[in-house]
Amino acid sequence: MYLRRGKTSIIWLKSWTLDINIEAFTENMTAKKQKLKFYDIKARQSFETDQYETIEKDTPRGTLLLAVATSPLTGIKVYRILGRKK
């Protein structure tokens, strides 16, 4: 890889390293999920699990990241807001 002086080559280099870091981050997240706390409204109890899926929901204010899990108490799907996608 050549490093040239100039703003365009530095921007390209930064975006290339950013893409690699995002791929490494997503691989680590899929390999090792952390336990999240969910609240089952029907049972009125909370529970922790690492068996969940992350989904993206488009809203007028941006894209939300949500975690969806099945409650061991009632068997219904419960959602947790993880944050906004940047």
SEKE-561590 format. One record per residue: x, y, z of N, C-alpha, C, O, CB in turn; residue number from 1. Coordinates in steps of 0.2 Angstrom, whole numbers. Glycine has a CB too. Layout:
N
     n.X     n.Y     n.Z    ca.X    ca.Y    ca.Z     c.X     c.Y     c.Z     o.X     o.Y     o.Z    cb.X    cb.Y    cb.Z   num
       X       Y       Z       X       Y       Z       X       Y       Z       X       Y       Z       X       Y       Z   NUM
...
***
This chain:
86
     n.X     n.Y     n.Z    ca.X    ca.Y    ca.Z     c.X     c.Y     c.Z     o.X     o.Y     o.Z    cb.X    cb.Y    cb.Z   num
       4      -6       0       0       0       0       4       6       0       9       7       4      -5       0       6     1
       3      11      -4       7      17      -5       4      22      -1      -2      23      -1       7      19     -12     2
       8      26       3       5      32       6       8      38       3      14      40       3       8      32      14     3
       3      42       0       5      48      -4       3      54       1      -1      53       5       2      48     -10     4
       6      59       0       4      65       3      -2      68       0      -2      69      -6      10      70       4     5
      -6      70       3     -12      73       1     -18      71       5     -18      66       8     -13      71      -7     6
     -23      75       5     -29      74       9     -33      68       6     -36      64      10     -34      80       9     7
     -34      67       0     -38      61      -3     -35      55      -1     -39      50       1     -38      62     -10     8
     -28      54      -1     -26      47       1     -26      46       8     -27      40      10     -18      47      -1     9
     -26      51      12     -27      50      20     -34      48      21     -35      44      25     -25      57      24    10
     -39      52      18     -46      50      19     -47      43      17     -51      39      20     -50      55      15    11
     -44      41      11     -45      34       9     -42      29      14     -46      24      15     -42      33       2    12
     -36      30      16     -33      26      21     -37      25      27     -38      20      30     -26      28      23    13
     -40      31      30     -44      31      36     -50      27      35     -52      23      39     -46      38      38    14
     -54      28      29     -60      24      28     -58      16      27     -63      12      29     -63      27      22    15
     -53      15      24     -51       8      23     -50       4      30     -52      -1      31     -45       7      19    16
     -46       8      35     -45       5      41     -52       5      45     -53       0      49     -40       9      45    17
     -56      10      44     -63      10      48     -67       4      45     -70       0      50     -66      16      46    18
     -67       2      39     -70      -4      37     -68     -10      40     -72     -15      42     -70      -4      29    19
     -61     -11      40     -58     -17      43     -60     -17      51     -62     -23      53     -51     -17      43    20
     -60     -12      54     -62     -12      61     -69     -14      62     -71     -17      67     -60      -5      65    21
     -74     -11      58     -81     -13      59     -82     -20      57     -86     -23      61     -85      -9      54    22
     -78     -23      52     -79     -30      51     -77     -34      57     -80     -39      59     -75     -32      45    23
     -71     -32      60     -68     -36      66     -73     -35      72     -74     -40      76     -61     -33      68    24
     -76     -30      73     -81     -29      78     -87     -33      77     -89     -36      82     -83     -21      79    25
     -90     -33      71     -96     -37      70     -94     -45      71     -98     -49      74     -99     -36      64    26
     -88     -47      69     -86     -54      70     -86     -56      78     -88     -61      80     -80     -56      67    27
     -83     -51      82     -82     -52      89     -89     -52      92     -90     -56      97     -78     -47      92    28
     -94     -48      90    -100     -48      93    -105     -54      91    -108     -56      96    -104     -41      90    29
    -104     -57      85    -108     -63      84    -105     -69      87    -108     -73      89    -108     -64      76    30
     -98     -69      88     -95     -74      92     -96     -75      99     -97     -80     102     -87     -74      90    31
     -97     -69     102     -98     -69     109    -103     -63     111    -101     -57     112     -91     -67     113    32
    -109     -65     112    -114     -61     114    -114     -60     122    -113     -65     126    -121     -63     112    33
    -115     -54     124    -116     -52     131    -123     -53     133    -127     -53     129    -113     -45     133    34
    -124     -55     140    -130     -56     142    -134     -49     143    -131     -44     145    -130     -59     149    35
    -140     -49     141    -144     -43     141    -150     -44     146    -152     -50     146    -146     -40     134    36
    -152     -39     149    -158     -39     153    -164     -37     149    -164     -32     147    -157     -35     160    37
    -169     -41     149    -176     -40     146    -181     -40     151    -180     -43     157    -177     -45     141    38
    -187     -36     150    -192     -36     154    -198     -39     151    -200     -36     146    -194     -29     157    39
    -201     -44     154    -208     -47     151    -213     -43     155    -215     -44     161    -208     -55     153    40
    -217     -40     150    -223     -36     153    -228     -40     156    -232     -39     161    -225     -31     148    41
    -230     -46     152    -235     -50     154    -234     -53     161    -238     -54     165    -236     -56     148    42
    -228     -56     162    -226     -59     168    -224     -54     174    -223     -56     179    -220     -64     167    43
    -223     -48     172    -220     -42     176    -214     -44     180    -213     -43     186    -226     -41     181    44
    -209     -47     176    -203     -49     179    -197     -48     173    -199     -48     167    -203     -57     181    45
    -191     -47     176    -186     -47     171    -182     -53     171    -182     -57     176    -181     -40     173    46
    -178     -54     165    -174     -60     165    -168     -58     161    -168     -53     157    -178     -66     162    47
    -162     -62     161    -156     -61     158    -155     -66     153    -156     -72     155    -150     -60     162    48
    -153     -65     147    -151     -70     142    -146     -68     137    -145     -62     136    -158     -72     138    49
    -143     -73     134    -138     -71     128    -141     -74     122    -138     -74     117    -131     -73     130    50
    -147     -77     122    -150     -79     116    -155     -74     113    -161     -74     115    -154     -86     118    51
    -153     -70     109    -157     -64     106    -154     -63      99    -148     -65      97    -157     -58     111    52
    -158     -60      95    -156     -57      89    -157     -50      89    -161     -47      92    -161     -60      83    53
    -152     -47      85    -152     -39      84    -156     -38      77    -154     -41      72    -145     -36      84    54
    -160     -33      77    -163     -31      71    -163     -23      71    -162     -20      76    -171     -33      71    55
    -164     -21      65    -164     -14      63    -171     -11      62    -174     -15      58    -159     -12      58    56
    -173      -6      65    -180      -3      63    -179       4      61    -176       8      64    -184      -4      70    57
    -181       5      55    -181      12      52    -187      16      55    -192      14      55    -182      12      44    58
    -185      22      57    -190      27      60    -188      34      57    -183      34      54    -189      27      68    59
    -193      38      58    -192      45      55    -186      49      57    -183      53      54    -198      49      56    60
    -183      47      63    -178      50      66    -171      46      65    -166      48      68    -179      51      74    61
    -171      41      62    -165      37      61    -167      29      62    -172      27      63    -160      39      65    62
    -161      25      62    -162      18      62    -161      16      69    -156      18      72    -157      15      57    63
    -165      12      72    -164      10      79    -162       3      79    -164      -1      74    -171      10      83    64
    -158       1      84    -156      -6      84    -159      -9      90    -160      -6      96    -148      -6      86    65
    -163     -15      89    -167     -18      94    -164     -25      95    -162     -28      90    -174     -18      92    66
    -165     -28     101    -163     -34     103    -170     -38     104    -174     -35     108    -159     -35     109    67
    -171     -44     101    -177     -48     102    -176     -54     105    -171     -58     102    -181     -49      95    68
    -179     -56     110    -178     -62     113    -185     -66     115    -190     -62     115    -174     -62     120    69
    -185     -72     116    -191     -76     118    -191     -76     126    -186     -79     129    -192     -82     115    70
    -196     -74     129    -196     -75     136    -197     -82     139    -201     -85     136    -202     -70     139    71
    -193     -84     144    -193     -91     146    -199     -91     151    -202     -97     153    -187     -93     150    72
    -202     -85     153    -208     -85     158    -214     -86     154    -218     -90     157    -208     -79     162    73
    -215     -83     149    -222     -84     145    -221     -86     138    -226     -88     135    -225     -77     145    74
    -215     -86     135    -214     -88     128    -216     -83     123    -216     -84     117    -219     -94     127    75
    -217     -77     125    -218     -71     120    -212     -68     118    -207     -68     122    -223     -66     123    76
    -212     -64     113    -206     -60     111    -206     -54     115    -211     -51     115    -206     -59     103    77
    -200     -53     117    -199     -46     121    -193     -42     117    -189     -45     114    -197     -48     128    78
    -194     -36     117    -189     -31     114    -185     -27     119    -188     -25     124    -193     -27     109    79
    -179     -25     117    -175     -21     121    -172     -16     116    -169     -18     111    -170     -24     125    80
    -172      -9     117    -169      -5     113    -161      -5     115    -159      -4     120    -172       3     114    81
    -157      -5     109    -150      -5     110    -147       2     109    -142       3     112    -146     -10     106    82
    -150       5     105    -148      12     103    -149      14      96    -152      10      92    -140      13     105    83
    -146      19      94    -147      21      87    -141      19      83    -135      19      85    -147      29      86    84
    -142      18      76    -137      16      72    -133      22      69    -137      27      67    -139      11      66    85
    -127      22      70    -123      28      68    -121      28      60    -118      33      58    -117      29      72    86
***
